[in-house]
Each structure stands twice: as structure tokens, then as C-alpha cells.
Amino acid sequence: MSGSLPTKGEVVPSREGVVGAVVPAVAGVVVGAVLSGVYRALPSRVGRLALVQLGSALGAIGAGAAIRSGQPRPAVVESTAAIGYAGVVHAAAHMAPAVLPLVIAGHGVWDLAQLGRPDAVPPAWWYPAFCAGVDLTLGVLLTVVGRERTR
């Protein structure tokens, strides 16, 4: 399987121990903190739209991996989730910006649920832990940043 995505019936190698979830999650926390800083540096509307586009792109990566695997159920679940997430995050960014951090953090919970699921088809073994780290950190930090911006 070296370097390629898993196909139907193929077992995804797990990375146990520290490398399994902690290292990618910590890397995700760092990236989430950097993204929060970028958001803070941008004008409010531009920052929200940049986060929406990034979130939509990351969801598309997961959907693409599931489709490429050739497994119908993961392809449908991941594609539906990516489209649903993109719609919700776009609506939140435009209609209720205060809700956007909750939507992003909620996606982090979805990512956590993907860890260790035998029917999940992530693009890479580290992807769910990394994305959970990014989403949860970004959601929490944006909540704090959002409060600071309204003062």
C-alpha cells in the first residue's frame, strides 16, 4: 500500500503509540494556533471567508479519499459530510459569525469520531488526529478572538 490510498477490503496500517494520534494532534494544534493568528490579522469578513474556504477544501480532501477507495458507503458518508459542512460553515460565516467557531469545533468532534473507525477511509493515517487538533484549537481560539474583537 506504500503511498497509495486503501482500497476496498484493504486493512489500513495503524500507527500505535505516540506517533499514532499525539504527534499529528499536536501538529494540528500548532497549525490551528497559526491560523487563529492569521485570522486575527485579517479584516473580520476576509478572515471568516478564508476560514470557510480552508474548511471546505479540507473536507473535500476527506471526501476525495473516500471516493478514491472505491467503497460506496464511506464515499457517500464523507461526500455528504463535506457538502453539509461546507454549507453550514458558509451559512454561519454570513448569517451568524459568532457561531462559526462552534461549527469549526464541531467538525473537530467529527474528526475525533473518525479515529480508529474500521470503516473510515482517511487520506492518510495521521489525517483525523491532525484535523481534530486544527479544528478544536481554532474553534476555541476563535471564540476568544471573537470576544476580543467585539470590545
N, C-alpha and C positions, 0 to 999 in steps of 0.2 A: 504494500500500500504506500510505500515511501513517497511522500509529497502529494499524493492524489487524495481526493475525497473518497469516503467509503461508499460502496455500492450496496445494493440490497443483499442482506444476509451476511455481509462482512462485519466482523467484530472490530469496533474502534479500540485501538490500544489505549489503555488508561495510563495516566501519569500519576502514580501514587506518591504519597509523602508530601514534602514541602512544595515541590515543583507542581504537583497536581492541581492545586487551587490557590495556594497562598501567594506564590510568586506572580502569577497573572493578575490576581486580585489586587495586589499591592501596586503593580504597574498600572492597573486601571484607576486606582485611587490617585496616583500621581497625574495621570492624563486628565482625570476629572478635575483635579485642582487647577491644572494649567488651563483647561477650557473655561473654568469659572473665572479665572483671571482675565482671559481674553474677552469673555462676555462682559465683565465689569469695565474693560477698557473701551468697548464699543458703545455707540449710542443705543439706547434701550431697544428700539424697534429692530435695528440692524442685528443686535446681539441675539434677540429672540429668533429672528428668521434664520440666522446662521446655525443656531442650535437645532431648529426644526429640520433644516436641510441635512445636517450631520446625522441626526437621529434617523431620518428616513433612509439615508444611504446605508447606515449600519444595519437597519432592518432588512434592507434589500440583500445585503451580503448573506445573512442567515437564510433568507428565502431562496436565494440562488443556490446555496449549498444543498438545501433540502431537495430542490428540483433536480439538481445535477445527480443526486444519489439514485434517482430512479424509483424511489419508494413513494407511492401515491399518498399515503396518509401524512407523513412528515411534510411533503411538498404542499399539500392543501393547508395543513395547520400553520406552517411557517409563512406561507404566502398570505393567508387570511390575516394572520397576526401582524405582518409587516404593513399591509394595506390599512388595517384597522388602527395600528399605532400611528402611521403617518397622518391619517385623517384626524384622530384625536389630538395629536400634538399640533397640527396646523390650526384646528379649531381653538385649542387652548391659547396658542400664541396670539391669535387675532381677537378672540372674544373674551377671554379670561386669563390674561397674562399671569395673574397671581397663582393660577392653578398649574401652570407649566412645570414648575419644579416637582409638584406631586406626580404629574404624568411621567416625567423622566424617572423619578424614583420608583414609581410603579413598574416601569419597564425593567428596572434593576431587580425587582422582585421576580418578574417573569424570567429573567436571566438566571437567577438563583435556582428557580424551579427546574431549569434545564440541566443543572449539574447532576451527573450520574444517571440521567434517564436513559434507559436502553434504547428507546425508540427515537431519541433526539439525534439529529444529524447536524452537528455544528460544523462550520467551515474548518475549524482546527480544534485540537483538544483543549487549548487554552482559552478559546473564544468566550464561552459562557461566564467563566470567572472574571476575565478581563472586563467584559461589558458590564457585569454586575458591579464591579468596582467603579467603573466610569459613571454609570447611571446613578448609583446610590450616593457617591461623593458629590456629583454635580447637582443632584436634587437637593441634598442638604445644604451645600454651599450657596446655591441659587436662592434658597429660602432666606438665608442670612443676607445675601447681597440684595435681594429684592426688598427686604425690610430697610436696609440702609439707603437704598435709592429713593424711597418714598419720604424720607426725612427731610 
